[in-house]
Amino acid sequence: MKLTGRVVFRDIETGVWVLEGDDGRTYQLAGGDRKIKKDGQRIEVQGEVDRDALTVAMVGPVFTVSSYRFL
């Protein structure tokens, strides 16, 4: 699955990185590397939604990143 959107840091619990997708949904980011964590950066990510994952932040489905590129 491929998504595009903006990376945003949300100060929930210990902090969480999310993708505010161009599709209007918010996804909690998992995987990738440290370079992906740039607040406000637009990216395109490839990966899968883990519909079975539960998190403390509860900001949206967990998206496990397999690759990405900055736009």
N, C-alpha and C positions, 0 to 999 in steps of 0.2 A: 504494500500500500504506500502511496506517495502523498505527502501533505506539504503545504506551504503555509507560512504564517510568521508570527513574531514571537521570539523568545522573551519571556518575562519572568522575573523573580517575584514570588509571592511570599510575604513574611507571615507564613502560617506555621505554627509549631516551631520546628527548627529551620524552616525555610524550604521552599519547593520551587523547582524550575518547571514552567509550563510553556506549551506552545498555544498561543491564541491563533487558531487556524483561520485561514481565509474562508473556510466552510462555516464559520460562525460558532464552532465548538472549541472547547478548551480541553487540552490533553496534558496530563502529567508526563513529563519526559523521563525516560529511563534509558540507560545505555549511552552511547556516544562517548565523548571524552570531555576534558575540561574546556576545550576551545569552544564547544557549543554553548557554554554558559556565559553569554554576553547579553545583558539586559537590553532589550530594544532591537536586537539584531534580527533581520529577516533571513529566514532559511527555508530550504526545501529538504525534507527528511524522507527517508525510505525506511520502512519497518512494519511492525504489526501492532495492532491494539490487543492488549491482554485483558480480555473481558472478565477473567476470573480473579484478577488482582484486586486486593483491598488495601487502601492506604489511610493513614491518619488524616492527611490533608483533605481528602474528598473534593478535589477540584475538577475532576473529570476522569475519563478512562485513562489508564496507563498506556502510553505509546512507547514501545521498546524500539529504540533507534538502531538500525543496522548500518546506515550511512547517511551523510548529510552534505550539503554545500550551502555556502552563504550566497545570498542574492544581492 
